[in-house]
Amino acid sequence: MTEPDPAIKALRALLKVLDANVERADYVRTRAKQIESLRAQGYTWEQVLSTEERPLIVDVLGQSMALLNEVGGRFRREEARCLVGEGLKQQEIADLIGVSLDHVQAMLGESTTT
């Protein structure tokens, strides 16, 4: 069996992050409901936030976004490299994936048009 190409490996990494983000989203949803319940019971924001469980909601959200950005960017770069390997020109790649030529060049680590 042949090894998957780098874009498939990056896609698999993206899927793993998405799965982990489902767990993080469940945590945030549960914690948000707890906070809403505490506020409905009359607790002040100071009381709620001073006892908020760790990690904080905003930290979990930040981690989710950062990981998605990282693996999503890696996947897009690998897609662009695969397209170059298939003979597409950089402008064709830009048009295909909906980004600027400069962005394609940056993804490919080049500073001049080829």
N, C-alpha and C positions, 0 to 999 in steps of 0.2 A: 504494500500500500504506500502511496506517495505521501510525503509530508504536505500539509496544507500550506497554501501561499501565505505570505505575511499579512495580507489583508484579512484573510479568514481567521488567522490567529488573533488579530486585533479585534475582529468582530466578536470572537468568543470572549475576549476580555471585556468587551463592552457589555455583553449579555450577563457576565458574572456581576459586573457593577450594577446593572439594572436589577438583578435579583437581590443584591444586598441593599439597594435603595428601597425596594419594597419593604424590607424589614425596618429600615430607618423611617420610612413614611408611616408605618404602623406605630412605631414608637412615638413619633411626633403627634400623630392623631390621638393616641391614648393620652399623652401628656397634655395636649391642648384641651381635651375634654375634662381632664382633672383640674386644670387651671380655671376653666370656665365654671366648673362646679364649685370650686373654692370661692370664686368671685361672687357667685350666686348666693353662697352661704354668708356673705358679708365680709370675707377676708379682704384686707387692703392689698394693693399691688405690692407694697413693701413686704407684707407678710407672705404673700404668694411667692415672690421672687427670692426672698431670703431663704426659703426652704426648698426652692426648685431643685429637683433631682438633676444630677449630672449624668451625662452631658446635657448642656442646655439645648433647648429647641434650636436656637439660632446656630449653635455649633454643629448640630446634626445636619441641619439644612446646608450649611456651608460646606461640610464634608461631602455631602451628596453632590452638590453642584460642582465642587472642585474635581471629584473623581469622574463625573460624567464629562466634564470639560477635557480632562486629561485623556481618557480613553477614547472619547469621541474625536478629538484632534488626532490621536494616533491612528485611528481607523481611517479618517479622511486622508491623512498623509500616505498611508499604505495603499489606499485606493488610487491616489494620484500616481504613485510609483508603479503600480500595476498597469495603469492606463498608459504610462510612458513606455513600459515594457511591451505593451501591445501595439506600439507605434503611433499613438496619438500625439499630436503637437500640444504644447502647453495651452494655446488659446482654445483648442478643442476641449481640453480638460476643463478649463475655466468655464466654458459655455455649458458643458455637460453637468458639472456639479454646482453651477450657479455662484461662482466666486469670480473675483477679478484675476487678471493675468498676474498681477503683482502677488496676489495671495498664493496662486499656484507656484510661482517662483519661490516664494518664501517657504512653502510646504516642502518643496523639493530641495531647498537649500541652495538655490541659485540666485544670482543677482542680475543676470542678463537674459534676454529673450533668446530662446533656442527654437 
